[in-house]
């Protein structure tokens, strides 16, 4: 997978094990991190190149099986490249980070799954869903045609003015901000108060590229930070988001001790 999870994992493995293992990153896309800013993509490419990760663009995995020709218990990945056609990769381990789709949502009728569109399409489903299976909400994150159901995160899509879907990333940053609005709007609905429409504030993009490496893009004039400073900024953001001070302190001490140990080894 050439998304953020695949790139983070490949960079971390290469940084941790160095030349002791060979890492291949396989993606059907034309580039890694296709939805990320150019500066962060370049930082990721630099990190993968430094770790000698072999990136295979335009390559789709069509089948995974045991490699019966070898004797080491390896796996064979049958592949299809957009230009060169069919091929194969033999690997000791396969780590799959190839994306996600919504799971089937029950309709409320035992033994049946809802059809796309849910209650809107007349299929008898309890949940209003689009063709992809996501729950459709209005701008207040309340499910359409409902007064008491709210949805947030990557299971939901927000329907804006004119029935157009708001383009929101499938990230924790979006879900975290939505959770505040949902909590407020649930209280407001119970107490017959007006509901607040969700307004997303993009705070930037962060990505780990190893134990002490990262890339951070801030919404301030396209500012892009990489290396150890970016890693420290990313870790600080995670510590700040911990539910309690105790959790944050323990996580901070753990990361600080690792950074000190790694620097002493150098």
C-alpha positions as CSV (number, residue, x, y, z in Angstrom):
1,X,0.0,0.0,0.0
2,X,1.3,3.4,-1.0
3,X,-0.8,5.4,1.4
4,X,0.3,7.0,4.7
5,X,0.2,3.6,6.6
6,X,2.2,1.8,4.0
7,X,4.8,4.5,3.7
8,X,5.2,4.9,7.5
9,X,5.5,1.2,7.9
10,X,8.1,0.8,5.2
11,X,10.2,3.7,6.4
12,X,10.1,2.4,10.0
13,X,11.1,-1.1,9.0
14,X,14.0,0.2,6.9
15,X,15.1,2.5,9.7
16,X,14.9,-0.2,12.4
17,X,16.6,-3.0,10.5
18,X,18.8,-1.1,8.1
19,X,20.4,-3.4,5.4
20,X,19.5,-6.6,7.3
21,X,16.2,-6.8,5.4
22,X,15.0,-5.8,1.9
23,X,11.7,-3.9,1.9
24,X,9.4,-3.6,-1.2
25,X,6.5,-1.2,-1.2
26,X,3.9,-2.1,-3.7
27,X,1.1,0.3,-4.8
28,X,-1.2,0.5,-7.9
29,X,-1.0,4.3,-7.8
30,X,1.1,6.6,-10.0
31,X,2.8,8.0,-6.8
32,X,2.9,7.4,-3.1
33,X,0.8,9.6,-0.8
34,X,-1.3,10.9,-3.7
35,X,-3.5,12.9,-1.5
36,X,-0.7,14.6,0.4
37,X,1.1,17.9,-0.4
38,X,4.1,17.7,-2.8
39,X,6.6,18.7,-0.1
40,X,5.6,15.9,2.2
41,X,5.6,13.4,-0.7
42,X,9.2,14.5,-1.5
43,X,10.3,14.1,2.2
44,X,8.8,10.6,2.2
45,X,10.6,9.7,-1.1
46,X,13.9,10.9,0.4
47,X,13.3,8.8,3.5
48,X,12.4,5.7,1.5
49,X,15.4,6.2,-0.8
50,X,17.7,6.6,2.2
51,X,16.4,3.3,3.7
52,X,16.8,1.6,0.2
53,X,13.1,0.8,0.0
54,X,12.2,-0.6,-3.4
55,X,9.0,1.2,-4.4
56,X,6.9,-0.4,-7.1
57,X,4.5,2.1,-8.6
58,X,1.6,1.1,-10.9
59,X,1.6,-2.5,-9.5
60,X,-1.5,-4.3,-8.3
61,X,-1.3,-7.5,-6.2
62,X,-3.8,-9.9,-7.7
63,X,-3.0,-13.1,-5.7
64,X,-1.0,-14.2,-2.7
65,X,0.0,-17.9,-2.3
66,X,2.8,-20.1,-0.9
67,X,5.9,-20.2,-2.9
68,X,6.0,-23.9,-3.7
69,X,9.3,-23.6,-5.7
70,X,11.3,-22.5,-2.7
71,X,12.2,-24.2,0.6
72,X,12.1,-21.3,3.0
73,X,8.4,-21.1,3.6
74,X,8.1,-17.9,1.5
75,X,5.1,-16.3,-0.2
76,X,4.5,-15.5,-3.9
77,X,2.7,-12.3,-4.8
78,X,1.2,-12.4,-8.3
79,X,1.3,-8.9,-9.6
80,X,0.0,-6.9,-12.6
81,X,1.9,-3.8,-13.7
82,X,0.1,-1.1,-15.8
83,X,2.8,-1.2,-18.5
84,X,4.7,-4.5,-18.1
85,X,1.8,-6.9,-17.4
86,X,2.0,-9.9,-15.1
87,X,4.8,-10.6,-12.7
88,X,5.6,-12.0,-9.3
89,X,7.4,-11.1,-6.0
90,X,8.7,-13.6,-3.6
91,X,8.7,-12.5,0.1
92,X,9.3,-13.8,3.6
93,X,6.7,-11.6,5.1
94,X,3.7,-9.6,3.8
95,X,2.3,-6.5,5.6
96,X,-1.0,-5.4,4.1
97,X,-2.0,-1.7,4.3
98,X,-4.0,-1.4,1.1
99,X,-6.9,0.7,2.2
100,X,-10.4,0.3,3.5
101,X,-14.1,0.2,2.5
102,X,-17.2,0.4,4.7
103,X,-18.4,-2.9,6.1
104,X,-22.0,-4.0,5.4
105,X,-24.4,-2.3,7.8
106,X,-27.3,-4.3,9.2
107,X,-30.8,-3.0,8.3
108,X,-32.3,-4.0,11.5
109,X,-34.0,-7.1,10.0
110,X,-32.4,-10.3,11.2
111,X,-30.1,-12.0,8.7
112,X,-30.2,-9.2,6.1
113,X,-27.8,-6.4,5.2
114,X,-28.9,-2.9,4.1
115,X,-28.8,-1.9,0.5
116,X,-27.1,1.3,-0.6
117,X,-29.2,4.3,0.3
118,X,-30.8,2.7,3.4
119,X,-34.1,4.2,4.4
120,X,-33.8,6.9,1.6
121,X,-34.0,4.3,-1.1
122,X,-36.9,2.5,0.3
123,X,-34.9,-0.6,1.0
124,X,-36.2,-0.9,4.6
125,X,-32.9,-0.1,6.1
126,X,-32.6,1.8,9.3
127,X,-29.5,3.8,8.3
128,X,-29.3,6.2,5.4
129,X,-26.3,5.3,3.3
130,X,-24.7,6.3,0.0
131,X,-23.6,3.9,-2.8
132,X,-20.3,3.3,-1.0
133,X,-22.0,2.2,2.2
134,X,-21.2,5.4,4.3
135,X,-23.8,6.9,6.5
136,X,-25.0,10.2,5.1
137,X,-25.4,13.1,7.6
138,X,-26.4,16.7,7.3
139,X,-24.0,19.5,8.2
140,X,-24.7,19.0,11.9
141,X,-23.5,15.3,11.6
142,X,-27.0,14.1,12.2
143,X,-28.1,11.3,9.9
144,X,-30.4,12.5,7.2
145,X,-34.1,11.7,7.8
146,X,-33.4,11.1,11.5
147,X,-33.8,13.2,14.6
148,X,-31.7,11.1,17.0
149,X,-28.9,9.3,15.1
150,X,-25.5,11.0,14.7
151,X,-22.4,9.6,12.8
152,X,-18.8,10.7,12.5
153,X,-15.4,9.6,11.3
154,X,-14.7,7.5,8.2
155,X,-18.1,5.7,8.5
156,X,-19.9,8.9,7.6
157,X,-20.1,11.5,4.8
158,X,-21.3,15.0,5.4
159,X,-23.9,16.3,2.9
160,X,-23.4,20.0,2.4
161,X,-25.4,22.6,0.6
162,X,-27.1,21.4,-2.6
163,X,-26.6,17.8,-1.6
164,X,-22.9,17.9,-2.3
165,X,-20.6,15.8,-0.1
166,X,-18.0,17.7,1.9
167,X,-14.5,16.5,1.0
168,X,-13.0,15.4,4.3
169,X,-10.0,13.2,4.8
170,X,-10.4,9.8,6.5
171,X,-8.1,10.9,9.4
172,X,-8.2,11.0,13.1
173,X,-7.9,14.8,12.9
174,X,-11.3,15.0,11.2
175,X,-13.0,12.5,13.6
176,X,-11.5,14.2,16.6
177,X,-12.9,17.5,15.6
178,X,-16.3,16.0,14.7
179,X,-16.5,14.3,18.2
180,X,-16.8,17.7,19.9
181,X,-19.6,18.8,17.5
182,X,-21.5,15.5,18.0
183,X,-21.2,15.7,21.8
184,X,-22.6,19.2,21.7
185,X,-25.3,18.4,19.2
186,X,-26.5,15.4,21.1
187,X,-26.9,17.5,24.2
188,X,-28.6,20.2,22.1
189,X,-31.0,17.7,20.6
190,X,-32.0,16.4,24.0
191,X,-32.6,19.9,25.3
192,X,-34.3,21.3,22.2
193,X,-31.5,23.7,21.4
194,X,-30.2,24.6,17.9
195,X,-27.6,22.3,16.5
196,X,-24.2,23.6,15.3
197,X,-23.1,22.9,11.8
198,X,-19.7,21.2,11.6
199,X,-16.8,23.4,10.5
200,X,-13.5,21.6,9.9
201,X,-10.2,23.4,10.7
202,X,-7.3,21.8,9.0
203,X,-4.3,21.8,11.3
204,X,-1.8,20.3,9.0
205,X,-0.5,16.8,8.1
206,X,1.9,14.7,10.1
207,X,3.6,11.4,9.2
208,X,6.2,9.3,10.9
209,X,9.2,8.2,8.8
210,X,11.0,6.2,11.4
211,X,11.7,6.3,15.1
212,X,13.1,9.8,15.1
213,X,12.2,11.0,11.6
214,X,8.9,12.5,10.4
215,X,7.5,15.1,8.1
216,X,5.0,17.7,9.1
217,X,3.1,20.1,6.8
218,X,1.6,23.1,8.5
219,X,-1.2,25.3,7.0
220,X,1.0,28.4,7.3
221,X,2.3,29.4,3.9
222,X,3.0,25.8,2.9
223,X,5.5,25.4,5.7
224,X,7.0,21.9,5.7
225,X,9.3,20.5,8.4
226,X,11.2,17.2,8.3
227,X,13.7,15.2,10.3
228,X,14.1,15.2,14.1
229,X,12.3,18.6,14.6
230,X,9.3,17.2,12.8
231,X,9.4,14.0,14.8
232,X,9.4,16.0,18.1
233,X,6.5,18.2,16.9
234,X,4.5,15.2,15.9
235,X,5.2,13.5,19.2
236,X,4.2,16.7,21.1
237,X,0.9,16.8,19.3
238,X,0.1,13.2,20.3
239,X,1.1,13.9,23.9
240,X,-1.2,16.9,24.0
241,X,-4.1,14.8,22.7
242,X,-3.7,12.1,25.4
243,X,-6.9,11.8,27.6
244,X,-5.1,12.6,30.9
245,X,-1.9,14.3,32.0
246,X,-0.7,11.0,33.4
247,X,-1.0,9.2,30.0
248,X,0.7,12.1,28.3
249,X,3.6,12.2,30.9
250,X,4.2,8.4,30.5
251,X,4.1,8.6,26.8
252,X,6.5,11.6,26.7
253,X,9.0,9.9,29.1
254,X,8.9,6.7,27.0
255,X,9.6,8.6,23.7
256,X,12.3,10.8,25.4
257,X,14.2,7.8,26.7
258,X,14.1,6.2,23.2
259,X,15.5,9.3,21.6
260,X,18.3,9.6,24.1
261,X,19.2,5.9,23.7
262,X,19.2,6.3,19.9
263,X,21.4,9.4,20.1
264,X,23.9,7.7,22.4
265,X,24.2,4.8,20.0
266,X,25.3,7.3,17.3
